[in-house]
Amino acid sequence: MKNSKVIVLSGFAHGGTNIVWNILQSHPEIVAPLSETGQLFKSSRILSLLKAKGLYKKLPYSSRIIDYILFRYKMKSFGSPDNRYRSDGNLYSRKQMEQSALCLKSVNHDILITYLLASIYPDMYFIALTRNGYSLADGYIRRGRTAVEAGQMYQQIAEEMQRCAEVLPNFCLLYTSDAADEEDS
């Protein structure tokens, strides 16, 4: 595999994943593609087809194809003005970027890609963030969703995160508290 080290950050849109993703990317041995996992699978016709048709389960070499495409997306960071620095004023060499860990971010229903990625990268590390459902729903309602839609989405994704935590090795489920949670305790 071209990506020998992989980290996946999962969570809810507007749920703190950007903060953690940026912190992870600040490590000199971690590089992320310029887009989230769901966007990568939508923008790549090959990834989109493999996911939609379930072909990643049937083709013995599809994992190498997916790995190669994700590697290419990681390497596009080499040309990005924001992601091409290993540290302050220190650019990555091509070899350093190639050897860096790939850090993917999957939000909302992209948690379902977790099983696909786990089958490709058995040593992958998963970090899943969840937060207070009321706070998250409030944010979705302010953005035009109904309370029912926000609640159903929260329940589906939180339950999927819990299932992943129970069956996948290296899966860390973190609960981020809000200031309101701390006041109640």
C-alpha positions in Angstrom: 0.0 0.0 0.0 1.2 3.5 -0.8 -0.4 4.8 2.4 1.2 2.8 5.1 -0.1 4.9 8.0 -3.7 6.1 8.0 -5.8 8.1 10.5 -9.5 8.7 10.1 -11.3 11.4 12.0 -15.1 11.0 12.1 -17.8 13.1 13.6 -20.6 15.5 12.9 -20.5 18.5 10.6 -20.3 21.6 12.9 -19.3 19.2 15.7 -15.6 20.1 16.3 -14.0 17.9 13.7 -12.3 20.9 11.9 -10.5 21.9 15.1 -9.1 18.4 15.7 -8.3 17.8 12.0 -6.3 21.0 12.0 -4.5 20.0 15.2 -3.6 16.6 13.7 -2.4 18.2 10.4 -0.1 20.4 12.4 2.0 17.3 13.2 5.0 17.2 10.8 4.4 13.5 10.0 0.7 13.8 9.1 -0.8 15.1 5.8 -4.4 15.4 4.9 -6.0 15.8 1.5 -7.5 19.1 0.7 -11.0 17.7 0.9 -13.0 15.6 3.3 -13.5 11.9 2.6 -17.1 12.2 1.3 -16.0 14.9 -1.1 -13.1 12.7 -2.4 -15.5 9.9 -3.0 -17.9 12.2 -4.9 -15.2 13.9 -7.0 -13.4 10.7 -8.0 -15.5 8.8 -10.6 -13.6 5.6 -9.7 -14.2 5.9 -5.9 -17.8 6.9 -6.5 -18.4 3.9 -8.7 -16.7 1.5 -6.4 -18.7 2.7 -3.4 -22.1 3.0 -5.2 -21.8 -0.5 -6.8 -20.3 -2.1 -3.8 -17.5 -3.2 -6.1 -14.8 -2.7 -3.4 -16.0 -5.9 -1.8 -15.8 -7.9 -5.0 -12.6 -6.8 -6.8 -9.5 -8.3 -5.2 -7.4 -5.3 -6.3 -9.9 -2.5 -5.6 -8.2 -1.8 -2.3 -5.0 -0.9 -4.2 -7.0 1.3 -6.5 -8.6 3.1 -3.6 -5.3 3.4 -1.8 -3.6 4.9 -4.9 -6.4 7.4 -5.4 -6.3 8.5 -1.7 -2.5 8.7 -2.0 -2.8 11.0 -5.0 -5.2 13.2 -3.1 -2.7 13.4 -0.2 0.1 14.3 -2.6 -1.9 17.2 -4.0 -1.2 18.9 -0.7 2.4 19.2 -1.9 1.2 22.1 -4.1 -1.1 23.7 -1.6 0.1 26.9 0.0 -1.4 25.9 3.4 -0.5 22.2 3.5 3.0 22.1 2.0 4.9 23.1 5.1 6.3 20.5 7.5 6.9 23.2 10.1 7.3 27.0 10.1 9.3 27.9 7.0 10.2 24.3 6.3 8.7 22.8 3.2 8.0 19.0 2.9 10.2 17.1 0.5 8.3 14.9 -1.8 9.7 11.9 0.0 8.6 13.2 3.5 5.1 13.8 2.2 4.9 10.4 0.6 6.0 8.8 3.9 3.7 10.9 6.1 0.5 9.5 7.6 -2.7 10.1 5.6 -5.3 11.8 7.8 -8.8 11.6 6.4 -11.9 13.4 7.8 -15.3 11.9 7.5 -18.4 13.7 8.7 -22.0 12.7 9.2 -23.0 9.7 7.1 -19.5 9.3 5.7 -19.0 7.2 8.9 -20.3 4.4 6.7 -17.0 4.5 4.7 -15.2 3.5 7.9 -15.8 -0.3 7.2 -14.4 0.1 3.7 -11.4 1.9 4.9 -10.9 -0.6 7.8 -10.9 -3.5 5.3 -8.2 -1.7 3.2 -6.0 -0.5 6.1 -6.2 -3.0 9.0 -3.8 -0.9 11.2 -5.7 2.3 10.7 -6.4 4.6 13.6 -10.0 6.0 14.0 -10.9 8.9 16.1 -14.6 9.6 16.3 -15.9 12.8 18.0 -19.4 13.1 19.3 -20.9 15.9 21.3 -24.1 16.8 23.2 -27.0 16.0 20.9 -29.0 19.0 22.0 -26.2 21.4 21.2 -25.5 19.8 17.8 -29.3 19.8 17.0 -29.5 23.5 17.9 -26.8 24.2 15.4 -28.5 22.2 12.7 -31.9 23.9 13.4 -30.2 27.3 13.1 -29.0 26.2 9.6 -32.5 25.3 8.5 -33.0 21.7 9.5 -36.0 20.5 11.6 -35.5 19.2 15.1 -36.7 15.7 13.9 -34.2 15.7 11.0 -31.4 16.7 13.4 -32.3 14.2 16.0 -32.6 11.3 13.5 -29.3 12.1 11.9 -27.6 12.4 15.4 -29.1 9.1 16.5 -28.1 7.2 13.3 -24.5 8.5 13.3 -23.9 8.2 17.0 -25.2 4.6 17.0 -22.9 3.8 14.0 -19.9 5.3 15.9 -20.8 3.1 18.9 -21.0 0.0 16.7 -17.6 0.8 15.1 -16.1 1.3 18.5 -17.3 -2.1 19.6 -16.0 -4.1 16.5 -13.0 -2.2 15.1 -9.5 -2.2 16.6 -7.8 1.2 17.1 -11.2 3.0 17.2 -11.3 5.7 19.8 -14.7 7.3 20.5 -14.5 10.7 22.2 -17.3 12.7 23.7 -16.6 16.5 23.5 -18.5 18.4 26.2 -20.0 21.8 25.8 -20.0 24.6 28.4 -23.7 23.8 29.1 -22.8 20.2 29.9 -20.2 21.3 32.5 -22.7 23.7 34.1 -25.2 20.9 34.6 -22.6 18.7 36.4 
